């Protein structure tokens, strides 16, 4: 999932960036409010982490911009400010959570996962698709208890992202932007997604046909799920 980290303390920003990237998020970093405002206005994100104590910008104003330009993004306030009024104002403006500094990176990840479950209506981290089990936390696909070991990281990313948007058709461009970054290069080849989907089906077919993974002709792909 795409994450924008807005933090002027560069060492902390890099620490969060490295941690989340290692945990399969696609991250961008803005070290000041002006850069963050520009990114928010042109890119779409799944998470926006906002430091309120920016030297050149009021963090709460960035939160307003984020909610206006990225209404579906989950916003988490990261700040050393202890005043209760700041927390209340941020939540009233639409922030999804508030994490005071200093914070544990594992706690931040846990809060992001909890927001994702709420946002997409998932009661658990494991979702059943036919006889397949998709564990979004452990990043494992299994069939009747047998782990599908041939699925690559990017192939799992595609399945997980479509699962979060189950029963919704996602275009090839949407899949590319959210899996490989917020901006698609001019030389982007839409067949790249098709090749990944073909490989996924081939690998899963070794266990059972993944009938829940559908092609929407002329548009893209979707996962059909009832749970």
C-alpha positions as CSV (number, residue, x, y, z in Angstrom):
1,X,0.0,0.0,0.0
2,X,1.2,3.5,-0.8
3,X,2.4,5.6,2.2
4,X,3.4,9.3,2.4
5,X,5.6,10.0,5.4
6,X,5.6,13.7,6.3
7,X,8.3,14.2,8.9
8,X,11.0,17.0,9.1
9,X,13.2,14.9,11.5
10,X,15.2,13.2,8.7
11,X,16.6,10.3,10.8
12,X,13.1,9.4,12.1
13,X,11.6,9.7,8.6
14,X,14.3,7.4,7.2
15,X,13.7,5.0,10.0
16,X,10.0,4.8,9.4
17,X,10.6,4.6,5.6
18,X,13.0,1.7,5.9
19,X,10.8,-0.2,8.4
20,X,7.6,0.1,6.3
21,X,9.4,-0.6,3.1
22,X,10.8,-3.8,4.6
23,X,7.3,-4.7,5.6
24,X,6.0,-4.4,2.0
25,X,4.7,-0.8,1.9
26,X,5.6,1.6,-0.9
27,X,6.8,4.7,0.7
28,X,7.5,8.3,-0.2
29,X,9.0,10.9,2.2
30,X,8.4,14.6,2.5
31,X,10.7,16.5,4.9
32,X,8.7,19.7,4.8
33,X,5.1,20.9,4.5
34,X,5.6,22.5,1.0
35,X,6.8,19.3,-0.5
36,X,4.1,17.3,1.3
37,X,1.4,19.6,0.0
38,X,2.6,19.2,-3.6
39,X,2.7,15.4,-3.3
40,X,-0.8,15.3,-1.7
41,X,-2.2,17.4,-4.6
42,X,-1.1,15.1,-7.4
43,X,-0.7,11.6,-5.9
44,X,-3.1,9.2,-4.2
45,X,-2.0,7.4,-1.1
46,X,-3.5,4.6,1.2
47,X,-1.8,6.1,4.3
48,X,-0.6,9.6,5.1
49,X,1.6,9.9,8.2
50,X,1.6,13.6,9.3
51,X,4.0,15.3,11.8
52,X,2.2,18.3,13.3
53,X,5.4,20.0,14.3
54,X,6.7,21.1,10.8
55,X,8.8,24.2,10.7
56,X,7.2,25.6,7.5
57,X,3.6,24.4,7.6
58,X,0.9,23.8,10.1
59,X,0.4,20.0,10.3
60,X,-3.4,20.4,10.8
61,X,-3.6,22.3,7.6
62,X,-1.9,19.5,5.8
63,X,-4.4,17.1,7.3
64,X,-7.2,19.2,5.8
65,X,-5.6,19.1,2.4
66,X,-5.1,15.4,2.7
67,X,-8.7,14.8,3.5
68,X,-9.8,17.0,0.6
69,X,-7.4,15.6,-2.1
70,X,-7.1,12.0,-0.8
71,X,-10.5,11.3,0.9
72,X,-9.9,7.5,1.0
73,X,-6.5,7.8,2.6
74,X,-6.1,6.9,6.2
75,X,-4.3,9.7,8.1
76,X,-2.3,9.1,11.2
77,X,-0.9,12.0,13.2
78,X,2.7,11.6,14.4
79,X,3.6,14.3,16.9
80,X,5.4,15.2,20.1
81,X,2.6,17.7,21.0
82,X,1.0,16.5,24.2
83,X,-2.0,18.9,24.3
84,X,-5.3,17.1,24.3
85,X,-6.8,19.9,22.1
86,X,-4.4,19.0,19.3
87,X,-5.5,15.4,19.4
88,X,-9.2,16.3,19.5
89,X,-8.8,18.8,16.6
90,X,-6.9,16.3,14.5
91,X,-9.5,13.6,15.1
92,X,-12.3,16.1,14.4
93,X,-10.7,17.0,11.1
94,X,-10.7,13.3,10.0
95,X,-7.5,11.8,11.3
96,X,-7.9,8.0,11.8
97,X,-5.4,7.7,14.6
98,X,-2.9,9.6,16.8
99,X,0.5,8.2,17.7
100,X,2.5,10.3,20.1
101,X,6.3,10.5,19.9
102,X,8.4,8.6,20.7
103,X,6.6,5.6,19.3
104,X,7.4,2.0,18.5
105,X,7.6,1.1,14.8
106,X,5.9,-2.2,15.6
107,X,3.0,-0.3,17.3
108,X,2.7,2.0,14.2
109,X,2.5,-1.0,11.9
110,X,-0.1,-2.6,14.2
111,X,-2.2,0.5,14.1
112,X,-2.0,0.7,10.4
113,X,-3.0,-2.9,10.1
114,X,-6.0,-2.3,12.4
115,X,-7.1,0.7,10.3
116,X,-6.8,-1.5,7.1
117,X,-9.0,-4.2,8.7
118,X,-11.6,-1.6,9.7
119,X,-11.5,0.2,6.4
120,X,-12.0,-2.9,4.3
121,X,-14.3,-4.7,6.6
122,X,-11.9,-7.5,7.5
123,X,-12.6,-9.2,10.9
124,X,-9.4,-11.2,10.7
125,X,-6.0,-11.2,9.0
126,X,-6.8,-14.4,7.2
127,X,-9.4,-14.6,4.4
128,X,-10.8,-17.7,2.7
129,X,-11.1,-17.7,-1.0
130,X,-12.6,-21.0,-2.0
131,X,-10.2,-23.6,-0.5
132,X,-7.4,-21.1,-0.4
133,X,-6.4,-19.2,2.7
134,X,-4.8,-15.8,2.4
135,X,-2.9,-14.6,5.5
136,X,-2.3,-10.9,5.0
137,X,-0.1,-10.5,8.0
138,X,2.2,-13.5,7.4
139,X,1.9,-13.0,3.7
140,X,1.2,-16.6,3.1
141,X,-1.2,-18.3,0.6
142,X,-2.1,-21.9,1.6
143,X,-4.4,-24.6,0.2
144,X,-5.8,-27.1,2.6
145,X,-2.9,-26.4,4.9
146,X,-0.3,-26.6,2.2
147,X,1.7,-23.3,1.7
148,X,2.0,-22.1,-1.9
149,X,5.7,-21.4,-1.9
150,X,6.1,-20.4,-5.5
151,X,4.2,-17.1,-5.2
152,X,6.6,-14.1,-5.4
153,X,6.5,-11.0,-3.3
154,X,4.9,-8.8,-6.1
155,X,2.4,-11.6,-7.0
156,X,1.3,-11.6,-3.3
157,X,1.1,-7.8,-3.3
158,X,-1.3,-8.0,-6.3
159,X,-3.5,-10.6,-4.7
160,X,-3.5,-8.7,-1.3
161,X,-4.4,-5.4,-2.9
162,X,-7.2,-6.9,-5.0
163,X,-8.4,-8.7,-1.9
164,X,-8.6,-5.5,0.0
165,X,-10.8,-4.2,-2.8
166,X,-12.7,-7.4,-3.2
167,X,-15.7,-7.4,-5.7
168,X,-14.3,-4.2,-7.2
169,X,-12.8,-4.1,-10.7
170,X,-9.2,-2.6,-10.6
171,X,-7.6,-1.4,-13.8
172,X,-4.1,-2.3,-14.8
173,X,-3.0,1.3,-14.1
174,X,-4.5,1.2,-10.7
175,X,-2.8,-2.0,-9.8
176,X,0.5,-0.7,-11.1
177,X,0.3,2.6,-9.2
178,X,-0.4,0.9,-5.9
179,X,2.0,-1.9,-6.2
180,X,5.0,-0.2,-7.9
181,X,4.5,3.4,-6.9
182,X,2.2,6.3,-7.2
183,X,3.4,7.5,-10.7
184,X,3.5,5.2,-13.7
185,X,6.4,5.8,-16.0
186,X,5.8,6.8,-19.6
187,X,7.2,3.5,-20.9
188,X,4.8,1.5,-18.7
189,X,3.6,-1.7,-20.4
190,X,0.1,-2.8,-19.3
191,X,1.0,-6.3,-20.3
192,X,3.3,-6.4,-17.3
193,X,0.2,-6.8,-15.0
194,X,-1.3,-9.4,-17.4
195,X,1.9,-11.5,-17.2
196,X,1.8,-11.4,-13.4
197,X,-1.9,-12.5,-13.3
198,X,-1.1,-15.3,-15.7
199,X,1.7,-16.5,-13.5
200,X,-0.5,-16.3,-10.4
201,X,-3.2,-18.4,-12.0
202,X,-0.6,-21.0,-13.3
203,X,0.9,-21.4,-9.8
204,X,-2.5,-21.6,-8.0
205,X,-3.9,-24.0,-10.6
206,X,-1.3,-26.6,-9.4
207,X,-3.6,-26.8,-6.3
208,X,-7.0,-25.8,-7.6
209,X,-8.5,-23.4,-10.1
210,X,-8.6,-19.8,-8.6
211,X,-12.1,-19.1,-9.9
212,X,-12.3,-16.1,-7.5
213,X,-9.7,-14.3,-9.6
214,X,-11.7,-12.9,-12.5
215,X,-10.7,-11.0,-15.7
216,X,-13.0,-8.1,-16.5
217,X,-12.6,-7.8,-20.2
218,X,-11.4,-4.4,-21.4
219,X,-11.1,-3.1,-17.9
220,X,-8.8,-5.1,-15.5
221,X,-9.2,-7.7,-12.8
222,X,-11.0,-8.4,-9.6
223,X,-11.3,-10.8,-6.7
224,X,-14.8,-12.1,-6.0
225,X,-15.3,-12.9,-2.3
226,X,-18.3,-13.3,0.0
227,X,-16.5,-12.9,3.3
